[in-house]
């Protein structure tokens, strides 16, 4: 009987110990779950922070695009105003275009007289730079006409240098057939488009 009581006591003690271990394990499991709950609470806060930042970036991008558009419009308006002032000044100075024969870049006799008159005006406005534009009629390819327009501008510049105009004051540009003076499609229009034109700046 004593032996049975001892075994029974050991069984009870073993059960008490097992229950206390199970209780501790459950407490640890609850403790381990708490950081996960905290992390879930932190995550939405980070998303809220990222949304205003993205909105700020988008607003900054739009503001920059608007500023760039306004700057481009202002630059174009200034360029147009300069071109109008230049055209008015040229009209007052009576600087004339010279014209070329079809597919030619040599200076014609009538153009020589015009260049002499233009050279006098250029000498009176010695502080100005001279831009010589070479133009062509619509016939031929764009590439060919760009090269022909350049030859016309260079021949004109060379003739003006011979008349005493400082070469450093002059620059040339070719527009080929891109900027016709007359939009027509006949010989009368083409004759007006085969030209060297002058700008002072």
TATAKA-V625558 format. One record per residue. RES is the residue in one letter. SS is DSSP state (hx for helix, st for strand, lp for the rest). Layout:
# TATAKA-V625558
res=<RES/RES>
ss=<SS/SS>
This chain:
# TATAKA-V625558
res=<X/X/X/X/X/X/X/X/X/X/X/X/X/X/X/X/X/X/X/X/X/X/X/X/X/X/X/X/X/X/X/X/X/X/X/X/X/X/X/X/X/X/X/X/X/X/X/X/X/X/X/X/X/X/X/X/X/X/X/X/X/X/X/X/X/X/X/X/X/X/X/X/X/X/X/X/X/X/X/X/X/X/X/X/X/X/X/X/X/X/X/X/X/X/X/X/X/X/X/X/X/X/X/X/X/X/X/X/X/X/X/X/X/X/X/X/X/X/X/X/X/X/X/X/X/X/X/X/X/X/X/X/X/X/X/X/X/X/X/X/X/X/X/X/X/X/X/X/X/X/X/X/X/X/X/X/X/X/X/X/X/X/X/X/X/X/X/X/X/X/X/X/X/X/X/X/X/X/X/X/X/X/X/X/X/X/X/X/X/X/X/X/X/X/X/X/X/X/X/X/X>
ss=<lp/hx/hx/hx/hx/hx/hx/hx/hx/hx/hx/hx/hx/hx/hx/hx/hx/hx/hx/hx/hx/hx/hx/hx/hx/hx/hx/hx/hx/hx/hx/hx/hx/hx/hx/hx/hx/hx/hx/hx/hx/hx/hx/hx/hx/hx/hx/hx/hx/hx/hx/hx/hx/hx/hx/hx/hx/hx/hx/hx/hx/hx/hx/hx/hx/hx/hx/hx/hx/hx/hx/hx/hx/hx/hx/hx/hx/hx/hx/hx/hx/hx/hx/hx/hx/hx/hx/hx/hx/hx/hx/hx/hx/lp/lp/lp/lp/st/st/lp/lp/lp/lp/lp/lp/lp/lp/lp/hx/hx/hx/hx/hx/hx/hx/hx/hx/hx/hx/hx/hx/hx/hx/hx/lp/lp/lp/lp/lp/st/st/st/st/st/st/lp/lp/lp/lp/lp/lp/hx/hx/hx/hx/hx/hx/hx/hx/hx/hx/hx/hx/hx/hx/hx/hx/hx/hx/hx/hx/hx/lp/lp/lp/lp/hx/hx/hx/st/st/st/st/st/st/st/lp/lp/lp/lp/lp/lp/lp/lp/lp/lp/hx/hx/hx/hx/hx/hx/hx/lp/st/st/st/st/st/st/lp>
